Amino acid sequence: MRIIITGANGQLGAELKKVLEGHNIYAFSKEQLDITIPTNVREKIEEFEPDVVIHCAAYTNVDGCESNADLAYRVNAAGAGNVAAECLKTGAAMVYVSTDYVFDGQKGQPYYEFDQPDPKNTYGKTKLAGEEIVKNTLRKHYIVRTAWLYGREGKNFVKTMLQLAETQKTVNVVNDQFGSPTNAYDLARAIKLLIESEKYGIYHVTNSGSCSWYDFAKKIFEVKGLDVKVNPLITEQINRPAQRPEYSVLKNFNLEVNFKYKMRPWEEALIEYLT
Ligand SMILES: NC(=O)c1ccc[n+]([C@@H]2O[C@H](COP(=O)([O-])OP(=O)(O)OC[C@H]3O[C@@H](n4cnc5c(N)ncnc54)[C@H](OP(=O)(O)O)[C@@H]3O)[C@@H](O)[C@H]2O)c1
């Protein structure tokens, strides 16, 4: 299979390059392929004639999106539209990677793919707009919503906690936002399964189980054997530009029904990442 990866130097892109070995991979960083420039997208898709484009490029700074909404829409929505339009012309399929932050977090139970999105922050709104554009442009699409991602490359919560542990004996972490930490390697493996199936549609893909950011931090220090005290905070105590959903746990319903595929528990995936 001929596969283009956009945003290939990010957390997920880096894992996909490893997991998809054996396929013909054309992996492009932002410098090599800026998805906000339609001619750039056209040239790459015409030249490399992919069967599928795995679209990982995104503006992922959730707080940054609040003050840079134009840029966020340009990258997360219009950029995805540029890719979808070229895929339509050439017959390629497209994977659009989306987020748990398309939901408002008020359901109190894991979200199905069939639940109605209602994003509360700009990042979520721009990602939902990207989903809509892709869905409306291209029948051959996979929308893959994931959450709380950490990988070997790039920035993430796990690395931030480990950095803080180098200089601090105590860290403060919110204990009233719940989600599912997801190892980017596990997500990449599930995406491989999807693209080899041609079963298009919306898929929730996170490691199984859920926790708060506080629980997540505690587990990171426990696994690494670090003596760091974690203080639980409530969201009101920290002043962040973007509102976060309280409970954005996703149910991997379509993955389990269509493929009988179970994602492993988040604790197990974290232990493998850290050891
Ligand atoms: N990280 C999470 O917790 C999380 C959670 C849910 C969903 N997701 C989604 O999962 C996908 C992958 O996330 P990730 O964590 O791998 O993100 P990431 O590490 O931030 O990678 C995204 C990549 O896209 C690149 N990029 C930004 N603007 C671009 C442009 N105009 N053209 C081409 N590339 C551009 C970035 O380059 P620069 O770094 O140089 O800007 C970066 O290398 C994204 O769609 C994200 O929305 C992530």
The ligand as a Gaussian input file, in Angstrom:
#p B3LYP/6-31G(d) Opt

LIG

0 1
 N       -1.859000      15.046000      21.561000
 C       -3.031000      14.660000      22.037000
 O       -3.205000      14.503000      23.266000
 C       -4.182000      14.416000      21.112000
 C       -5.412000      14.061000      21.647000
 C       -6.481000      13.832000      20.787000
 C       -6.304000      13.934000      19.420000
 N       -5.109000      14.309000      18.920000
 C       -4.976000      14.420000      17.468000
 O       -4.070000      13.437000      17.030000
 C       -3.340000      13.904000      15.897000
 C       -1.868000      13.719000      16.149000
 O       -1.530000      14.406000      17.337000
 P       -0.033000      14.483000      17.857000
 O       -0.092000      14.448000      19.342000
 O        0.818000      13.532000      17.100000
 O        0.279000      15.984000      17.430000
 P        1.695000      16.707000      17.326000
 O        2.737000      15.896000      18.023000
 O        1.456000      18.120000      17.721000
 O        1.971000      16.608000      15.767000
 C        1.299000      17.381000      14.829000
 C        2.259000      17.707000      13.730000
 O        1.584000      18.510000      12.760000
 C        2.518000      19.488000      12.322000
 N        1.838000      20.616000      11.694000
 C        1.325000      21.724000      12.281000
 N        0.850000      22.574000      11.338000
 C        1.070000      21.965000      10.139000
 C        0.843000      22.352000       8.795000
 N        0.296000      23.522000       8.488000
 N        1.212000      21.503000       7.821000
 C        1.783000      20.309000       8.117000
 N        2.063000      19.910000       9.354000
 C        1.698000      20.736000      10.370000
 C        3.260000      19.872000      13.577000
 O        4.472000      20.517000      13.269000
 P        5.065000      21.629000      14.288000
 O        5.206000      20.921000      15.615000
 O        6.353000      21.994000      13.645000
 O        4.048000      22.730000      14.328000
 C        3.475000      18.501000      14.209000
 O        4.654000      17.867000      13.756000
 C       -3.779000      15.362000      15.702000
 O       -4.749000      15.390000      14.699000
 C       -4.396000      15.752000      17.022000
 O       -5.382000      16.736000      16.851000
 C       -4.033000      14.535000      19.732000

